[in-house]
Amino acid sequence: MAGESERLTHLGTGGEARMVDVGAKAETVRIAVAEGAVSMGPATLEAILAGNAKKGDVIATARIAGIMAAKKTHELIPLCHPLALNQVVVDIVPDEALPGLRVTATVRVSGKTGVEMEALTAVSIACLTIYDMAKALDKSMEITDVRLVSKTGGKSGEWRREHGSDGASTG
């Protein structure tokens, strides 16, 4: 079995799942950025940007869904702590090269645990909302590249994905 310092923090000594005790950890400002994309046909992107989706404003709805999802991450992901988030920003921009929409979520908290899961949840739900809102136009849309881009704060400090990296680097 791995040494104490190598053990996964969400596993007890017998291998059972447990919520990590963060009571003794220092409060720090923690920020996480995640990204993802929804690729679609050019006509679908054009319809979304023109406001011609039957369900309404796809981008505004997806942005609100992402923000709401970040706030409810602890209700969706087992063992996540409920956090009083300071800020959640969800940016959705068109990318003609996909074609599709790129989604970025930035989440900030002053607390004892990180917000990587909140950022990833915000991106995931924003992408799913885009799909739901536009599926009548294009059922072949694909949600891709959902990943953590960076995180700061806490004992482990700063981590940043290198451009084009699989994430194995630290910054």
Residue pairs with C-beta under 8 A, 6 or more apart in sequence:
1 7
9 20
10 17
10 18
10 19
10 20
10 79
11 17
11 18
12 18
17 78
17 79
18 79
19 79
19 81
20 79
20 81
20 113
22 81
22 112
22 113
23 112
25 112
25 113
25 154
25 155
26 112
26 155
27 110
27 111
27 112
28 110
28 111
28 153
28 154
29 108
29 109
29 110
29 152
29 153
30 108
30 109
30 110
30 111
30 113
30 114
30 115
30 151
30 152
30 153
30 154
31 106
31 107
31 108
31 115
31 150
31 151
31 152
31 153
32 106
32 107
32 114
32 115
32 116
32 118
32 119
32 120
32 148
32 150
32 151
32 152
33 104
33 105
33 106
33 107
33 119
33 148
33 149
33 150
33 151
34 104
34 105
34 116
34 119
34 120
34 122
34 123
34 146
34 147
34 148
34 149
35 102
35 103
35 104
35 105
35 123
35 145
35 146
35 147
35 149
36 102
36 103
36 123
36 124
36 126
36 127
36 143
36 144
36 145
36 146
36 147
37 95
37 98
37 100
37 101
37 102
37 103
37 127
37 143
37 144
37 145
38 100
38 101
38 103
38 127
38 130
38 131
38 141
38 142
38 143
38 144
39 98
39 99
39 100
39 141
39 142
39 144
40 48
40 98
40 99
40 100
40 101
40 134
40 137
40 138
40 140
40 141
40 142
41 99
41 138
41 140
42 96
42 99
43 137
43 138
44 99
44 134
44 137
44 138
44 141
45 94
45 96
45 98
45 99
45 100
45 101
47 53
47 134
47 137
48 58
48 59
48 101
48 130
48 133
48 134
48 137
49 94
51 57
53 133
53 134
53 136
53 137
54 136
55 61
55 132
55 133
55 134
55 136
56 133
58 129
58 130
58 133
58 134
59 92
59 101
59 130
61 129
61 133
62 90
62 92
62 101
62 103
62 126
62 127
62 129
62 130
62 133
63 90
63 91
63 92
63 126
65 125
65 126
65 128
65 129
66 88
66 90
66 103
66 105
66 122
66 123
66 125
66 126
66 129
67 88
67 90
67 122
68 125
69 76
69 121
69 122
69 124
69 125
69 126
70 85
70 88
70 90
70 105
70 107
70 115
70 118
70 119
70 121
70 122
71 85
71 88
71 118
72 121
73 80
73 83
73 117
73 118
73 121
74 80
74 81
74 82
74 83
76 121
77 117
77 121
80 117
81 113
83 109
83 111
83 113
83 115
83 118
84 109
84 111
85 107
85 108
85 109
85 115
85 118
86 108
86 109
86 110
87 106
87 107
87 108
88 105
88 106
88 107
88 108
88 118
88 122
89 105
89 106
89 107
90 103
90 104
90 105
90 122
90 123
90 126
91 103
91 104
91 105
91 106
92 101
92 102
92 103
92 104
92 126
92 130
93 101
93 102
93 104
94 100
94 101
94 102
95 101
95 102
100 141
101 130
103 123
103 126
103 127
103 130
104 123
104 149
105 118
105 119
105 120
105 122
105 123
105 126
106 119
107 115
107 118
107 119
107 122
108 115
109 115
109 118
113 154
114 151
114 153
114 154
115 151
116 148
116 151
119 148
120 146
120 147
120 148
123 146
124 143
124 146
127 143
127 146
128 143
130 141
131 141
131 143
134 141
135 141
147 161
147 167
148 159
148 161
148 167
149 160
149 161
150 158
150 159
150 160
150 161
150 171
151 158
151 159
152 158
152 159
158 170
158 171
159 170
159 171
160 169
160 170
160 171
161 167
161 169
162 169
162 171
